[in-house]
């Protein structure tokens, strides 16, 4: 199977502090990873696309200076929420893109998610 | 604009009562259609990928089918453990991103 891990699974922080979330593909290499945010009973909202060795591509309305993404290796992408505020509290989910069939087939495999609570 | 819709929004079934979930899409060109299952407080779990009209895939009580405009996820004789939100997503020929539907919340009552 294709396994993606996220750490931490849950974090509580004070307003104004920064929080780093790690996303790792454990048994495959991923040139591309995605970061999503999900509100209760809503679908996934894509925040940014992370490509190994290059700058992330952010979706419209997502502040790149607030949500820092680093994809330094083929198995690790990190999302740092800088100067977090209560409105940043949410469920953050990453995914890693696995290619097969000679790169003609791509499948997203998701991590278990990180619950962030900013007090 | 690429768009994915799912129906119904929520579905309640009795254990053993078979039904189908719908995923309708309008895209410039389909590269692949994906089904995921998501349990509360967890990340989506990959179920199936379909690439061309007429294709079908099965896994236990689930069967996914694809036409040129929509996909169905058939659930045969569901059990309470099948309760989850089922997400559909499409990958277009032109883009790298995946377009997700809003999901169908399935509840299977014992």
HADDOCK unambig.tbl for C-alpha pairs under 7 A between the chains (distance, minus, plus):
assign (segid A and resid 42 and name CA) (segid B and resid 102 and name CA) 6.81 0.50 0.50
assign (segid A and resid 43 and name CA) (segid B and resid 102 and name CA) 4.95 0.50 0.50
assign (segid A and resid 43 and name CA) (segid B and resid 103 and name CA) 6.51 0.50 0.50
assign (segid A and resid 93 and name CA) (segid B and resid 43 and name CA) 6.42 0.50 0.50
assign (segid A and resid 109 and name CA) (segid B and resid 46 and name CA) 6.50 0.50 0.50
assign (segid A and resid 110 and name CA) (segid B and resid 43 and name CA) 5.78 0.50 0.50
assign (segid A and resid 110 and name CA) (segid B and resid 44 and name CA) 5.91 0.50 0.50
assign (segid A and resid 110 and name CA) (segid B and resid 45 and name CA) 6.76 0.50 0.50
assign (segid A and resid 111 and name CA) (segid B and resid 43 and name CA) 5.60 0.50 0.50
assign (segid A and resid 112 and name CA) (segid B and resid 42 and name CA) 5.05 0.50 0.50
assign (segid A and resid 112 and name CA) (segid B and resid 43 and name CA) 4.27 0.50 0.50
assign (segid A and resid 113 and name CA) (segid B and resid 42 and name CA) 5.94 0.50 0.50
assign (segid A and resid 113 and name CA) (segid B and resid 43 and name CA) 5.38 0.50 0.50
